[in-house]
């Protein structure tokens, strides 16, 4: 895509790498635009069946580039909103991750702070290296949450822990993040890339139409009643019941064979 956001397609897995290692992959306007483009390309490309997001170097993402942000604050004195990047960039990026009809895995290879941590929490599955840490740094610079953290954190760790993480703004090591439910697994640093690729490849070979349906159901159920969610389940199951994947998998089960999924 660009020098700051790399795109690689390996089989049916698209790997998107934040690539400003010298700046801890802090997000500039150019980088946010490129990341959104990469996510949308992955979401719309029929050859992509799973997405892996990670960072280059020792950090996953330090969040907003504060040097660039300082310039935006100066511009705000002339009437331009200082934080219009939330609506212009971060909100669309999080929406692209959560609404993508494909599983999105994040490999957190090091520090994830502010918007960087929020982006990780928006992904479907999270694997962290042991050296990784998470920091909801917003309050440290006099800000509230963005990039979906006010929505994802309570659902991952509970309302009380979400308030603690956001208000105290203290680093959370990978092992503690696992205890809190912020990540799905923690692996040795050297094993992260392989473990993440293996998981992404497993999902890419799986029933991707069903994965899309599951993501749709989870999004819907988060904001609707049980009765409404039951109806959504019936709607999605009816649609999936007519797919070739479901028919082939059912036949394979009766024959005691492993199914092959095509994604439709």
C-alpha positions as CSV (number, residue, x, y, z in Angstrom):
1,X,0.0,0.0,0.0
2,X,2.6,2.6,1.2
3,X,5.9,2.5,3.0
4,X,4.2,3.0,6.3
5,X,1.5,0.3,5.8
6,X,2.6,-2.9,4.1
7,X,0.2,-5.3,2.4
8,X,1.1,-8.9,1.7
9,X,-1.2,-11.7,0.4
10,X,-0.1,-15.2,1.2
11,X,-2.6,-17.7,-0.1
12,X,-5.9,-16.5,1.3
13,X,-4.5,-14.5,4.2
14,X,-3.8,-10.7,3.8
15,X,-1.2,-9.4,6.3
16,X,-1.4,-5.7,7.0
17,X,1.7,-4.4,8.8
18,X,2.1,-1.0,10.4
19,X,5.5,0.0,9.3
20,X,7.0,3.0,11.2
21,X,9.2,1.0,13.6
22,X,11.5,4.0,14.5
23,X,8.4,5.9,15.7
24,X,6.8,2.8,17.4
25,X,4.3,2.7,14.5
26,X,2.6,5.9,15.8
27,X,-0.2,6.9,13.5
28,X,0.1,9.8,11.2
29,X,-2.7,11.1,8.9
30,X,-1.0,9.4,5.9
31,X,-0.7,6.1,7.8
32,X,-4.3,6.2,9.0
33,X,-5.5,6.8,5.4
34,X,-3.3,3.9,4.1
35,X,-4.5,1.6,6.9
36,X,-8.2,2.3,6.1
37,X,-7.5,1.6,2.4
38,X,-5.7,-1.6,3.2
39,X,-8.6,-2.8,5.4
40,X,-11.2,-1.9,2.8
41,X,-9.2,-3.7,0.1
42,X,-9.0,-6.8,2.3
43,X,-12.7,-6.7,2.9
44,X,-13.6,-6.4,-0.7
45,X,-11.1,-8.7,-2.3
46,X,-12.6,-12.2,-3.0
47,X,-9.2,-13.9,-2.7
48,X,-8.8,-12.7,0.9
49,X,-10.5,-15.0,3.4
50,X,-8.8,-13.8,6.6
51,X,-6.8,-10.7,7.7
52,X,-3.8,-10.5,10.0
53,X,-2.9,-7.1,11.4
54,X,0.5,-6.5,13.1
55,X,3.3,-4.0,13.6
56,X,6.9,-3.9,12.5
57,X,9.8,-3.6,15.0
58,X,9.4,-3.7,18.8
59,X,6.0,-2.1,19.1
60,X,2.6,-2.8,17.7
61,X,1.3,0.8,17.7
62,X,1.9,3.7,20.0
63,X,-1.3,5.4,19.0
64,X,-1.7,8.9,17.6
65,X,1.6,10.5,16.5
66,X,1.8,13.3,19.0
67,X,4.3,15.3,17.0
68,X,1.8,15.6,14.2
69,X,-1.0,16.1,16.7
70,X,0.8,19.1,18.2
71,X,0.7,20.7,14.8
72,X,-3.0,20.0,14.5
73,X,-3.5,21.8,17.9
74,X,-1.8,24.8,16.5
75,X,-4.0,24.7,13.4
76,X,-7.0,24.5,15.8
77,X,-6.3,28.0,16.9
78,X,-7.4,29.1,13.4
79,X,-10.7,27.4,13.7
80,X,-10.0,23.9,12.5
81,X,-11.1,21.2,15.0
82,X,-8.1,19.6,16.7
83,X,-9.6,16.1,16.8
84,X,-11.6,15.7,13.6
85,X,-9.3,12.7,13.0
86,X,-11.6,10.7,15.2
87,X,-14.5,11.0,12.8
88,X,-12.3,11.1,9.6
89,X,-9.9,8.3,10.4
90,X,-10.3,6.3,13.6
91,X,-14.1,5.7,13.4
92,X,-13.9,4.4,9.8
93,X,-10.9,2.2,10.6
94,X,-12.7,0.5,13.5
95,X,-15.9,0.2,11.4
96,X,-13.9,-1.5,8.6
97,X,-12.4,-4.0,11.1
98,X,-15.7,-4.8,12.9
99,X,-18.0,-4.9,9.9
100,X,-15.6,-6.8,7.6
101,X,-17.3,-10.2,6.7
102,X,-14.0,-11.9,7.4
103,X,-12.1,-12.8,10.6
104,X,-9.5,-10.2,11.6
105,X,-6.6,-11.4,13.8
106,X,-4.2,-9.1,15.5
107,X,-0.6,-10.1,16.4
108,X,0.4,-7.6,19.2
109,X,4.2,-7.8,18.9
110,X,5.0,-5.1,21.5
111,X,3.5,-2.0,23.1
112,X,0.0,-1.1,22.1
113,X,-1.1,2.3,23.4
114,X,-4.0,4.6,23.0
115,X,-5.6,4.2,19.6
116,X,-3.2,1.4,18.9
117,X,-4.6,-0.7,21.8
118,X,-8.1,0.3,20.8
119,X,-7.5,-1.0,17.2
120,X,-6.3,-4.3,18.7
121,X,-9.4,-4.6,20.9
122,X,-11.6,-4.1,17.8
123,X,-10.2,-7.2,16.1
124,X,-11.9,-10.6,16.3
125,X,-9.0,-12.5,17.8
126,X,-5.9,-11.2,19.6
127,X,-2.6,-12.9,20.1
128,X,0.1,-11.1,22.1
129,X,3.8,-11.7,22.5
130,X,5.0,-11.9,26.1
131,X,6.8,-8.6,25.8
132,X,3.6,-6.9,24.7
133,X,1.7,-4.4,26.9
134,X,-1.4,-2.4,26.6
135,X,-1.9,1.2,27.8
136,X,-5.1,3.2,27.6
137,X,-3.1,6.4,27.4
138,X,-5.9,8.8,26.6
139,X,-6.3,10.3,30.1
140,X,-2.5,10.9,30.3
141,X,-2.9,13.6,27.6
142,X,-6.2,14.9,28.9
143,X,-8.5,13.0,26.5
144,X,-11.2,10.4,26.7
145,X,-11.4,7.1,24.8
146,X,-11.6,6.8,21.0
147,X,-11.3,4.2,18.4
148,X,-14.1,2.1,19.9
149,X,-12.5,1.5,23.3
150,X,-15.5,2.8,25.2
151,X,-17.5,0.0,23.5
152,X,-15.0,-2.9,23.2
153,X,-13.3,-2.6,26.7
154,X,-16.5,-3.2,28.8
155,X,-17.4,-6.1,26.6
156,X,-13.9,-7.7,26.9
157,X,-13.1,-7.0,30.5
158,X,-16.3,-5.7,32.1
159,X,-17.5,-2.2,33.0
160,X,-15.4,-2.0,36.2
161,X,-12.2,-3.0,34.6
162,X,-12.8,-0.8,31.6
163,X,-13.2,2.2,33.9
164,X,-10.0,1.2,35.8
165,X,-8.0,0.9,32.6
166,X,-9.2,4.2,31.1
167,X,-9.1,6.3,34.3
168,X,-5.8,5.1,35.8
169,X,-4.1,4.7,32.4
170,X,-1.5,2.2,33.7
171,X,0.4,-0.3,31.5
172,X,-1.1,-3.8,31.4
173,X,1.5,-6.6,30.7
174,X,0.5,-9.3,28.3
175,X,0.0,-11.9,31.1
176,X,-2.4,-9.6,32.9
177,X,-4.2,-8.8,29.7
178,X,-4.8,-12.5,29.2
179,X,-6.3,-12.7,32.7
180,X,-8.6,-9.8,32.0
181,X,-9.8,-11.2,28.7
182,X,-8.2,-8.5,26.6
183,X,-6.3,-11.1,24.5
184,X,-7.1,-14.6,23.6
185,X,-3.6,-16.0,24.0
186,X,0.0,-15.1,24.9
187,X,3.0,-16.7,23.2
188,X,6.7,-16.4,23.4
189,X,8.0,-13.4,21.5
190,X,9.8,-15.6,18.9
191,X,6.7,-17.7,18.3
192,X,4.2,-14.8,17.7
193,X,4.6,-14.5,13.9
194,X,4.2,-18.2,13.3
195,X,1.3,-18.6,15.8
196,X,-0.6,-15.7,14.2
197,X,0.0,-16.9,10.6
198,X,-1.1,-20.4,11.6
199,X,-4.3,-19.1,13.2
200,X,-5.0,-16.9,10.2
201,X,-4.4,-19.8,7.8
202,X,-6.7,-22.0,9.8
203,X,-9.5,-19.4,9.6
204,X,-8.9,-18.7,5.9
205,X,-9.4,-22.4,5.3
206,X,-12.6,-22.5,7.3
207,X,-16.3,-21.7,6.7
208,X,-15.8,-18.0,6.0
209,X,-19.4,-17.4,5.1
210,X,-20.3,-18.8,8.6
211,X,-17.7,-16.5,10.1
212,X,-19.3,-13.5,8.5
213,X,-22.7,-14.6,9.9
214,X,-21.2,-15.0,13.3
215,X,-19.7,-11.5,13.2
216,X,-23.0,-10.1,12.1
217,X,-24.9,-11.9,14.9
218,X,-22.5,-10.7,17.6
219,X,-22.7,-7.0,16.4
220,X,-26.4,-7.2,16.3
221,X,-26.8,-8.9,19.7
222,X,-24.7,-6.3,21.4
223,X,-27.4,-3.7,20.9
224,X,-30.6,-5.6,20.7
225,X,-32.9,-7.7,23.0
226,X,-32.9,-11.5,23.3
227,X,-36.1,-11.7,21.2
228,X,-34.6,-9.6,18.5
229,X,-31.3,-11.5,18.6
230,X,-33.2,-14.8,18.3
231,X,-34.8,-13.5,15.1
232,X,-31.5,-12.4,13.8
233,X,-30.1,-15.8,14.4
234,X,-32.9,-17.4,12.5
235,X,-32.4,-14.9,9.6
236,X,-28.7,-15.6,9.4
237,X,-29.0,-19.4,9.8
238,X,-31.6,-19.5,7.0
239,X,-29.3,-17.7,4.7
240,X,-26.3,-20.0,5.6
241,X,-28.5,-23.1,5.3
242,X,-28.6,-22.5,1.6
243,X,-24.9,-22.2,1.1
244,X,-22.7,-24.8,-0.6
245,X,-20.4,-24.8,2.4
246,X,-23.2,-25.9,4.7
247,X,-24.4,-28.5,2.3
248,X,-21.0,-29.9,1.6
249,X,-20.0,-29.9,5.3
250,X,-23.2,-31.8,6.3
251,X,-22.5,-34.4,3.6
252,X,-18.9,-34.7,4.7
253,X,-20.0,-35.2,8.3
254,X,-22.3,-38.1,7.4
255,X,-19.4,-39.6,5.5
256,X,-17.0,-39.1,8.3
257,X,-14.8,-36.9,6.1
258,X,-13.2,-33.5,6.5
259,X,-15.2,-30.8,4.7
260,X,-13.6,-28.3,2.3
261,X,-15.0,-24.8,2.6
262,X,-15.3,-22.5,-0.4
263,X,-16.7,-19.5,1.4
264,X,-20.1,-19.5,-0.3
